């Protein structure tokens, strides 16, 4: 069976797989394009970074309110 090596973590994945089974980064066919070191997950996290920060601040304020009550 043939394997393709993940450009991020080096894990061997089956040929034809679109994503790495360990780090979930996109596997690129070296013969067709350049290797990209970015994962598909990173842009989604940065897109919603403000929502995560706002949720954390609200949670912190609620916990402080409960402790001081």
N, C-alpha and C positions, 0 to 999 in steps of 0.2 A: 504494500500500500504506500502511496506517495504522500508526502507531507510538505506543508509550506510553513516557514518560520515567521512568527510574529515580529514585526519591526520594533515593537515597543518592549515586550518582555522576553522574547526569544522562545516562546512555547511553540512546539510543533503541533500544527493543526492539519486536519485532512484537506486535501486539495479540493477546491470548490466551496469551502466554507467562506462566508462573508465576514464573520467576526471571530476574534480570538476567543477561545473557550475559557481563558483565565482573566484577561484584562478587558475584554469586550471591545478592543479597538478594531477598526476596520482593517481587514486584510487586503492588501493591494497586490495585484498581479504584477510582478516586477518586469515582466516582458512587455507589458502594455503602457505602464506609467511609472512616474517617480514615486518613491516611498514617502508617504506622509507620516509624520510623527505625531500628529494630532489625533485625538479620539473623537468620535461623534458625540460623546457625552459632554465634553467640556463646553461647547457653545450653549448647550441647554442650561447648564449650571450658571454660567455668567449672565445669561438672559434673565434669570429669575433671582439673581443675587439680592436685589432690593426686597423682594417678597420674603426671602428667608430672614433677612436682617430685621424687617418689620415684625415678623412673627416672633422672633426671639425677644425683641424689646417688649412687645405686648405680654408675652409669657413671663418675663422678668418682672414687669410692673404688677401683674396679677399676683405673683408669688410674694412680692414685697408687701402688697396690700393685705394679703392673707396673714402674713407674719406679724404685721403691725396692728392688726385688728383686735 
